[in-house]
Amino acid sequence: MNKQKISNLLGLAQRAGKLISGEELVIKAIQEEKAKLVFLANDAGSNVTKKTTDKCNYYNIEVSTVFNALELSMAIGKPRKTVAVVDAGFSKKMRSLME
């Protein structure tokens, strides 16, 4: 799996306005079924982790925990623990890099 390429894509998606970040906004995007792929920091708190994974499982959205909070924050340029990709093209490319 190529973490650096995924990280670069996250930054690109952020600049293109195809990311939603922040816990509450990500949950809302999942509920509205806008989120195509969710990145959750692998060192996020247990409440955030449970809430996000439960929502994603219910709405059948893939959750990736390949990054920690620092890596995720560095990739998008702001301190975040959860990020939702809302663009089908970006999420497809990221999934292919995760295999």
N, CA, C and O of each residue as an XYZ file, in Angstrom:
396
protein
N       0.845     -1.182      0.000
C       0.000      0.000      0.000
C       0.894      1.251      0.000
O       1.893      1.318      0.716
N       0.518      2.210     -0.799
C       1.351      3.407     -0.919
C       0.759      4.590     -0.153
O      -0.026      5.367     -0.697
N       1.148      4.715      1.121
C       0.602      5.770      1.991
C       0.907      7.168      1.484
O       0.070      8.065      1.584
N       2.110      7.358      0.937
C       2.497      8.689      0.474
C       1.603      9.162     -0.665
O       1.188     10.320     -0.695
N       1.307      8.260     -1.604
C       0.449      8.629     -2.735
C      -0.966      8.948     -2.255
O      -1.595      9.892     -2.733
N      -1.455      8.155     -1.309
C      -2.797      8.402     -0.761
C      -2.813      9.758     -0.044
O      -3.755     10.539     -0.177
N      -1.751     10.013      0.711
C      -1.613     11.283      1.418
C      -1.630     12.461      0.437
O      -2.298     13.467      0.679
N      -0.889     12.328     -0.674
C      -0.865     13.368     -1.703
C      -2.253     13.567     -2.311
O      -2.678     14.697     -2.555
N      -2.952     12.456     -2.553
C      -4.304     12.527     -3.117
C      -5.267     13.221     -2.152
O      -6.145     13.974     -2.572
N      -5.093     12.960     -0.861
C      -5.934     13.628      0.138
C      -5.733     15.141      0.081
O      -6.695     15.905      0.155
N      -4.490     15.561     -0.050
C      -4.185     16.983     -0.158
C      -4.805     17.593     -1.403
O      -5.333     18.705     -1.372
N      -4.733     16.845     -2.506
C      -5.311     17.291     -3.770
C      -6.831     17.395     -3.655
O      -7.429     18.371     -4.108
N      -7.448     16.387     -3.048
C      -8.906     16.377     -2.858
C      -9.335     17.539     -1.965
O     -10.378     18.154     -2.189
N      -8.516     17.835     -0.946
C      -8.791     18.953     -0.040
C      -8.821     20.266     -0.820
O      -9.736     21.074     -0.660
N      -7.807     20.467     -1.667
C      -7.736     21.700     -2.451
C      -8.854     21.772     -3.489
O      -9.295     22.859     -3.860
N      -9.305     20.614     -3.954
C     -10.385     20.573     -4.953
C     -11.765     20.686     -4.302
O     -12.783     20.736     -4.992
N     -11.788     20.728     -2.970
C     -13.062     20.847     -2.263
C     -13.861     19.555     -2.247
O     -15.088     19.581     -2.158
N     -13.165     18.418     -2.333
C     -13.838     17.119     -2.375
C     -13.708     16.351     -1.070
O     -13.988     15.153     -1.015
N     -13.281     17.048     -0.012
C     -13.158     16.415      1.300
C     -14.056     17.124      2.300
O     -14.269     18.335      2.227
N     -14.571     16.346      3.228
C     -15.274     16.912      4.371
C     -14.482     16.443      5.578
O     -14.211     15.250      5.718
N     -14.105     17.378      6.459
C     -13.303     16.978      7.607
C     -13.917     17.488      8.893
O     -14.677     18.456      8.896
N     -13.581     16.830      9.974
C     -14.160     17.170     11.267
C     -15.244     16.167     11.612
O     -16.062     15.806     10.766
N     -15.244     15.722     12.850
C     -16.111     14.621     13.281
C     -17.585     14.796     12.930
O     -18.176     13.933     12.281
N     -18.180     15.913     13.359
C     -19.622     16.115     13.141
C     -19.982     16.195     11.661
O     -20.976     15.613     11.228
N     -19.173     16.913     10.887
C     -19.447     17.066      9.462
C     -19.297     15.740      8.713
O     -20.043     15.457      7.775
N     -18.321     14.929      9.141
C     -18.120     13.623      8.517
C     -19.324     12.721      8.806
O     -19.823     12.047      7.905
N     -19.790     12.707     10.056
C     -20.966     11.907     10.426
C     -22.169     12.332      9.586
O     -22.923     11.495      9.090
N     -22.336     13.653      9.434
C     -23.450     14.180      8.637
C     -23.335     13.732      7.171
O     -24.329     13.355      6.551
N     -22.114     13.777      6.629
C     -21.885     13.354      5.238
C     -22.187     11.871      5.059
O     -22.698     11.455      4.020
N     -21.866     11.070      6.089
C     -22.150      9.635      6.039
C     -23.666      9.426      6.024
O     -24.184      8.655      5.216
N     -24.368     10.115      6.921
C     -25.823      9.968      7.012
C     -26.525     10.410      5.733
O     -27.533      9.830      5.332
N     -25.981     11.439      5.102
C     -26.581     11.925      3.848
C     -26.075     11.131      2.649
O     -26.412     11.429      1.504
N     -25.258     10.112      2.930
C     -24.675      9.221      1.926
C     -23.889      9.971      0.849
O     -23.881      9.587     -0.321
N     -23.226     11.055      1.277
C     -22.337     11.799      0.385
C     -20.926     11.219      0.439
O     -20.183     11.269     -0.541
N     -20.568     10.666      1.604
C     -19.216     10.131      1.802
C     -19.034      8.850      0.994
O     -19.870      7.947      1.041
N     -17.932      8.785      0.256
C     -17.618      7.584     -0.533
C     -16.573      6.724      0.180
O     -16.537      5.504      0.023
N     -15.727      7.390      0.966
C     -14.647      6.715      1.673
C     -14.299      7.576      2.881
O     -14.203      8.799      2.772
N     -14.112      6.940      4.021
C     -13.813      7.698      5.241
C     -12.441      7.297      5.778
O     -12.126      6.113      5.900
N     -11.637      8.301      6.094
C     -10.347      8.062      6.745
C     -10.494      8.437      8.204
O     -10.904      9.547      8.542
N     -10.150      7.488      9.062
C     -10.239      7.694     10.505
C      -8.842      7.488     11.076
O      -8.209      6.466     10.810
N      -8.362      8.438     11.852
C      -7.024      8.309     12.444
C      -6.991      7.080     13.350
O      -7.895      6.870     14.159
N      -5.937      6.266     13.205
C      -5.857      5.040     13.997
C      -5.540      5.308     15.466
O      -5.534      4.388     16.283
N      -5.275      6.583     15.800
C      -5.056      6.928     17.207
C      -6.145      7.878     17.721
O      -5.961      8.572     18.721
N      -7.275      7.891     17.019
C      -8.411      8.717     17.465
C      -8.990      8.105     18.741
O      -8.801      6.920     19.017
N      -9.693      8.924     19.505
C     -10.292      8.446     20.753
C     -11.323      7.357     20.510
O     -11.844      7.225     19.402
N     -11.620      6.575     21.546
C     -12.541      5.449     21.388
C     -13.953      5.894     21.002
O     -14.632      5.207     20.239
N     -14.397      7.042     21.528
C     -15.734      7.533     21.176
C     -15.838      7.882     19.699
O     -16.781      7.477     19.018
N     -14.871      8.628     19.218
C     -14.850      9.027     17.802
C     -14.764      7.783     16.924
O     -15.486      7.663     15.935
N     -13.882      6.864     17.290
C     -13.684      5.645     16.515
C     -14.971      4.838     16.436
O     -15.375      4.412     15.354
N     -15.617      4.628     17.583
C     -16.839      3.825     17.608
C     -17.953      4.499     16.814
O     -18.612      3.858     15.996
N     -18.161      5.780     17.054
C     -19.227      6.525     16.379
C     -19.050      6.469     14.854
O     -19.996      6.199     14.114
N     -17.827      6.728     14.410
C     -17.548      6.760     12.971
C     -17.682      5.383     12.333
O     -18.314      5.239     11.287
N     -17.085      4.365     12.964
C     -17.155      3.023     12.370
C     -18.578      2.480     12.379
O     -18.994      1.830     11.420
N     -19.333      2.737     13.452
C     -20.729      2.291     13.505
C     -21.549      2.911     12.379
O     -22.302      2.217     11.696
N     -21.400      4.219     12.189
C     -22.133      4.911     11.116
C     -21.738      4.363      9.750
O     -22.594      4.107      8.903
N     -20.431      4.184      9.543
C     -19.954      3.681      8.252
C     -20.458      2.265      7.978
O     -20.841      1.942      6.854
N     -20.456      1.425      9.014
C     -20.963      0.063      8.838
C     -22.438      0.071      8.489
O     -22.881     -0.680      7.620
N     -23.204      0.925      9.168
C     -24.643      1.013      8.930
C     -24.943      1.467      7.501
O     -25.826      0.923      6.838
N     -24.197      2.468      7.037
C     -24.426      3.002      5.692
C     -23.539      2.339      4.634
O     -23.512      2.761      3.478
N     -22.822      1.307      5.045
C     -21.982      0.510      4.147
C     -20.937      1.365      3.412
O     -20.823      1.312      2.187
N     -20.183      2.148      4.184
C     -19.121      2.991      3.636
C     -17.788      2.503      4.201
O     -17.657      2.253      5.400
N     -16.817      2.375      3.326
C     -15.505      1.868      3.745
C     -14.777      2.856      4.657
O     -14.756      4.061      4.407
N     -14.180      2.308      5.724
C     -13.385      3.127      6.646
C     -11.936      2.678      6.555
O     -11.645      1.483      6.602
N     -11.039      3.628      6.426
C      -9.624      3.304      6.391
C      -8.929      3.909      7.610
O      -9.133      5.078      7.936
N      -8.112      3.105      8.275
C      -7.371      3.593      9.440
C      -5.861      3.511      9.193
O      -5.090      3.223     10.109
N      -5.450      3.765      7.954
C      -4.023      3.655      7.623
C      -3.176      4.797      8.164
O      -1.965      4.647      8.322
N      -3.805      5.944      8.451
C      -3.050      7.095      8.948
C      -3.304      7.326     10.430
O      -4.361      6.975     10.955
N      -2.304      7.929     11.105
C      -2.581      8.411     12.459
C      -3.008      9.877     12.332
O      -2.983     10.439     11.237
N      -3.395     10.485     13.437
C      -3.929     11.852     13.406
C      -2.936     12.841     12.799
O      -3.329     13.728     12.041
N      -1.665     12.694     13.126
C      -0.646     13.616     12.614
C      -0.523     13.511     11.093
O      -0.485     14.523     10.394
N      -0.461     12.273     10.587
C      -0.330     12.061      9.141
C      -1.550     12.601      8.396
O      -1.423     13.228      7.344
N      -2.722     12.350      8.953
C      -3.970     12.820      8.340
C      -4.004     14.350      8.324
O      -4.369     14.962      7.320
N      -3.621     14.956      9.445
C      -3.600     16.412      9.553
C      -2.597     17.028      8.579
O      -2.873     18.052      7.954
N      -1.435     16.396      8.457
C      -0.397     16.884      7.539
C      -0.888     16.799      6.094
O      -0.635     17.697      5.292
N      -1.586     15.723      5.772
C      -2.052     15.509      4.404
C      -3.031     16.589      3.954
O      -2.970     17.051      2.815
N      -3.935     16.991      4.852
C      -4.955     17.967      4.439
C      -4.681     19.392      4.927
O      -5.390     20.329      4.560
N      -3.650     19.542      5.754
C      -3.254     20.875      6.169
C      -4.049     21.468      7.314
O      -3.956     22.670      7.566
N      -4.829     20.659      8.012
C      -5.506     21.128      9.227
C      -5.652     19.977     10.209
O      -5.748     18.821      9.796
N      -5.670     20.275     11.494
C      -5.731     19.191     12.494
C      -7.085     18.479     12.484
O      -8.094     19.053     12.892
N      -7.103     17.246     12.023
C      -8.332     16.457     11.949
C      -8.072     14.997     12.276
O      -6.970     14.488     12.073
N      -9.110     14.323     12.789
C      -9.012     12.887     13.048
C      -9.890     12.077     12.098
O      -9.664     10.884     11.895
N     -10.897     12.740     11.517
C     -11.748     12.058     10.541
C     -11.884     12.910      9.285
O     -12.015     14.132      9.351
N     -11.849     12.230      8.134
C     -11.973     12.897      6.847
C     -12.833     12.022      5.943
O     -12.624     10.812      5.862
N     -13.796     12.633      5.267
C     -14.629     11.893      4.316
C     -14.337     12.391      2.911
O     -14.305     13.596      2.658
N     -14.121     11.440      1.992
C     -13.925     11.775      0.586
C     -15.305     11.736     -0.070
O     -15.987     10.713     -0.006
N     -15.723     12.835     -0.697
C     -17.073     12.898     -1.262
C     -17.071     12.842     -2.793
O     -18.085     13.111     -3.436
N     -15.933     12.494     -3.356
C     -15.830     12.403     -4.804
C     -15.533     10.960     -5.214
O     -14.592     10.346     -4.710
N     -16.335     10.428     -6.125
C     -16.191      9.029     -6.542
C     -14.840      8.747     -7.191
O     -14.249      7.691     -6.967
N     -14.353      9.691     -7.995
C     -13.068      9.512     -8.673
C     -11.908      9.408     -7.698
O     -11.074      8.509     -7.809
N     -11.856     10.340     -6.730
C     -10.794     10.315     -5.724
C     -10.860      9.040     -4.886
O      -9.836      8.409     -4.627
N     -12.075      8.662     -4.463
C     -12.189      7.490     -3.582
C     -11.795      6.210     -4.333
O     -11.197      5.305     -3.750
N     -12.128      6.139     -5.607
C     -11.771      4.959     -6.409
C     -10.249      4.826     -6.511
O      -9.698      3.738     -6.344
N      -9.582      5.949     -6.787
C      -8.123      5.949     -6.914
C      -7.464      5.580     -5.581
O      -6.505      4.809     -5.551
N      -7.983      6.134     -4.479
C      -7.424      5.837     -3.163
C      -7.599      4.363     -2.805
O      -6.694      3.736     -2.254
N      -8.773      3.818     -3.125
C      -9.016      2.390     -2.865
C      -8.025      1.528     -3.634
O      -7.497      0.556     -3.094
N      -7.769      1.880     -4.899
C      -6.845      1.085     -5.708
C      -5.430      1.149     -5.132
O      -4.675      0.182     -5.242
N      -5.068      2.267     -4.526
C      -3.734      2.391     -3.911
C      -3.647      1.637     -2.582
O      -2.552      1.305     -2.128
N      -4.795      1.366     -1.959
C      -4.796      0.675     -0.666
C      -4.670     -0.831     -0.802
O      -4.366     -1.519      0.172
N      -4.899     -1.346     -1.989
C      -4.891     -2.815     -2.167
C      -3.495     -3.386     -2.150
O      -3.322     -4.597     -2.287
